[in-house]
């Protein structure tokens, strides 16, 4: 039995418990949850304060204020996060951090030294066994302090979000094109990104409250925003997928993006070194 917490319970939410359900959901535009019986993400992690302490010392870690749409880029907030006592950071909060270069933590005795063996290799193997191929399958880390929200945005990736610590509410829409038409989002630079969520009907929102161990698939090019719980920091590992095909056929939104890139090749991502 799955144990996901649902926001807006009056509408049926989406789950993938079997490979067939996984494929069916991938061909839609709504975000959905992966049950552990489909694929279990399991790996022991250090306490959240230790992870924050490790990440803040790394040059590739980026810090964002909740009132900014871009990273702080070594500004005052970043300097404080890098130098303040860890207890002060945890108690004060007020920021989010991310790191897109996780291979630097794969060395023996580092906190992700088992990550490839426990998570990435099994996940890629699962996808391959089900007939999927890809051009990008790259992990990264997001940590948000209590109550911090992401921007309202859409990604040029299929993103699998594994909640490791704390809680987050992942918000999208039942009809994403109502709030971000796909013909606009496929144009580089036209995807939405703002601090404020645009005016919307609450009944249109598809929300999942994610607890540790929960896994969500965020559909390519669909607008969303993510809010950390109010009691403790929230830590997730997200896996960015690009160029995803099933038995040679691009997934629905991916097909539209590739058609755009065929007409405007200067907009395409031609490589990615974050494998």
C-alpha positions in Angstrom: 0.0 0.0 0.0 1.2 3.5 -0.7 1.2 6.1 2.0 1.3 9.4 0.1 -0.3 12.5 1.6 -2.7 14.2 -0.8 -3.7 17.8 -0.9 -7.1 18.6 -2.6 -8.4 15.0 -1.9 -11.6 15.8 -3.7 -10.0 14.9 -7.0 -8.3 11.6 -8.0 -4.5 11.9 -8.0 -2.1 10.0 -10.1 0.1 7.1 -9.1 2.4 4.7 -10.9 2.5 1.3 -9.2 3.3 -0.8 -12.2 5.5 -0.3 -15.4 2.3 0.0 -17.4 1.0 2.8 -15.2 4.4 4.5 -15.3 4.2 4.6 -19.1 0.6 5.8 -19.1 1.4 8.7 -16.7 4.5 9.7 -18.7 2.3 10.3 -21.7 0.2 12.8 -19.8 0.9 16.3 -18.5 0.0 15.9 -14.9 2.7 15.2 -12.2 2.4 11.8 -10.5 3.8 9.7 -7.7 5.9 6.6 -8.0 5.0 3.8 -5.5 7.8 1.9 -3.8 6.6 -1.3 -5.4 7.5 0.2 -8.8 11.0 1.3 -7.7 12.3 1.9 -4.2 14.7 4.8 -3.5 16.6 3.7 -0.4 19.9 5.0 0.9 21.1 6.1 4.3 22.0 9.8 4.5 23.7 11.9 7.2 21.7 14.2 9.4 20.4 17.2 7.5 22.6 19.7 9.4 25.7 17.7 8.3 24.5 17.8 4.7 23.9 21.5 4.8 27.4 22.0 6.3 29.0 19.9 3.6 27.2 21.7 0.8 27.8 25.2 2.0 31.5 24.6 1.9 31.4 23.6 -1.8 32.1 26.2 -4.5 29.4 24.7 -6.7 26.6 25.2 -4.2 24.3 28.0 -5.0 22.2 30.0 -2.5 18.9 31.7 -3.2 16.8 34.1 -1.3 13.1 33.6 -1.3 12.6 37.1 -2.7 14.9 36.5 -5.7 14.3 34.5 -8.9 18.1 33.9 -9.4 20.9 32.6 -7.3 22.7 34.9 -4.9 26.1 34.5 -6.8 28.4 34.9 -3.8 26.5 37.9 -2.4 25.9 38.8 1.2 23.4 35.9 1.8 25.8 33.4 0.3 28.7 34.7 2.4 26.6 34.4 5.6 25.5 30.8 4.6 29.1 29.8 4.0 30.6 31.3 7.2 27.9 31.4 10.0 27.8 28.7 12.7 25.7 25.8 11.4 23.4 26.2 14.4 22.7 29.8 13.4 21.8 28.7 9.9 19.4 26.0 11.0 17.7 28.4 13.6 17.5 31.4 11.3 16.7 29.8 7.9 15.4 32.0 5.2 17.3 30.6 2.2 17.4 27.7 -0.2 20.5 26.0 -1.6 21.2 23.7 -4.6 24.1 21.8 -6.1 24.2 20.4 -9.6 27.7 18.8 -9.5 27.2 15.8 -7.2 30.1 13.7 -8.5 32.4 15.7 -6.3 30.7 13.9 -3.3 31.2 10.4 -4.7 34.7 9.8 -3.3 35.2 7.2 -0.5 34.1 8.6 2.9 32.1 11.4 1.3 28.3 11.4 2.0 27.3 10.3 -1.5 29.9 7.5 -1.9 27.2 4.9 -2.3 24.9 7.0 -4.4 25.8 5.5 -7.8 25.6 1.9 -6.6 22.4 2.4 -4.5 20.4 4.9 -6.6 21.6 5.9 -10.0 22.7 2.5 -11.4 19.6 0.7 -10.3 17.4 3.5 -11.6 19.0 3.6 -15.0 18.8 -0.2 -15.1 15.1 0.0 -14.3 14.5 2.5 -17.1 16.5 0.4 -19.6 14.7 -2.8 -18.7 11.4 -1.0 -19.4 12.5 0.1 -22.8 13.5 3.7 -22.1 16.5 5.6 -23.4 17.7 9.1 -22.6 20.3 11.7 -23.4 20.5 13.0 -19.9 20.0 11.5 -16.5 21.7 13.8 -14.0 21.1 14.1 -10.2 21.2 17.3 -8.1 20.3 18.4 -4.6 17.8 21.0 -3.4 17.6 22.0 0.2 15.0 24.6 1.4 14.8 26.0 4.9 11.4 25.9 6.7 8.6 27.6 4.8 10.7 28.6 1.8 9.1 28.4 -1.6 10.8 27.8 -5.0 10.0 30.1 -7.8 7.1 29.5 -10.1 8.7 27.9 -13.1 8.8 25.2 -15.7 11.8 23.0 -16.4 13.2 21.8 -19.7 13.6 18.4 -18.0 11.6 15.5 -16.8 12.4 15.7 -13.1 12.1 12.8 -10.6 12.1 14.3 -7.1 13.0 12.0 -4.2 12.2 13.5 -0.8 15.0 12.6 1.6 14.4 14.7 4.7 11.6 17.0 5.9 8.4 17.8 3.9 7.6 19.6 0.7 4.4 20.4 -1.0 4.8 20.0 -4.8 2.3 22.1 -6.7 1.3 21.9 -10.3 -1.9 22.1 -12.3 -4.4 19.6 -13.6 -4.3 21.5 -16.9 -0.8 23.0 -17.1 -1.3 24.6 -20.5 -4.0 26.8 -19.0 -1.3 28.7 -17.1 1.7 28.1 -19.4 0.9 27.2 -23.0 3.3 24.6 -24.3 3.9 26.5 -27.6 5.3 29.4 -25.4 7.3 27.3 -23.0 9.2 25.4 -25.7 10.8 28.7 -26.7 14.1 29.2 -24.9 13.7 32.1 -22.5 9.9 32.0 -22.5 9.4 29.4 -19.7 7.7 31.1 -16.7 9.9 32.1 -13.8 8.7 34.4 -11.1 8.5 34.8 -7.3 4.7 35.1 -7.3 2.4 32.3 -8.5 0.0 33.8 -11.1 -3.6 34.2 -10.2 -5.4 30.8 -10.5 -8.4 28.9 -9.4 -7.4 26.7 -6.4 -9.4 23.9 -7.9 -7.0 23.8 -10.8 -4.0 23.0 -8.5 -2.6 19.5 -8.3 -0.6 19.3 -5.0 1.2 16.5 -3.2 2.6 16.8 0.3 5.8 14.8 0.1 7.3 13.1 3.1 10.7 11.3 3.4 10.8 8.4 0.9 8.1 9.8 -1.4 9.0 10.1 -5.1 7.3 12.4 -7.7 7.7 12.7 -11.4 7.4 16.3 -12.6 6.5 16.5 -16.3 8.7 18.3 -18.7 7.7 21.9 -19.5 4.9 22.1 -17.0 4.7 25.0 -14.5 5.0 24.3 -10.8 6.2 25.6 -7.4 7.5 23.7 -4.4 7.0 24.8 -0.7 9.0 23.4 2.2 7.2 22.5 5.4 7.3 24.9 8.3 8.9 22.7 10.9 12.3 21.7 9.5 14.5 22.0 6.5 13.5 20.0 3.4 16.1 18.0 1.4 15.4 16.3 -1.9 17.6 14.7 -4.6 16.2 15.4 -8.0 17.1 13.5 -11.2 16.9 15.5 -14.4 16.0 13.5 -17.5 16.3 14.8 -21.1 15.8 13.2 -24.5 13.6 10.5 -23.0 12.2 7.9 -25.5 10.2 4.8 -24.9 11.1 2.1 -27.5 12.4 4.8 -29.8 9.5 7.3 -29.5 9.9 10.6 -27.6 7.4 11.2 -24.8 4.6 13.7 -25.6 6.0 17.0 -24.3 9.6 16.0 -25.3 8.4 15.5 -28.9 7.1 19.1 -29.0 10.4 20.4 -27.6 12.4 18.4 -30.2 10.3 19.8 -33.0 11.1 23.3 -31.7 14.8 22.5 -31.6 14.7 21.2 -35.2 13.4 24.5 -36.4 15.7 26.5 -34.0 18.8 24.4 -33.4 20.6 27.3 -31.6 18.2 26.8 -28.7 19.0 23.1 -28.2 21.0 21.6 -25.4 23.7 19.6 -27.3 25.5 18.1 -24.3 25.5 17.8 -20.6 28.4 16.8 -18.5 26.5 16.1 -15.2 26.0 12.4 -15.7 
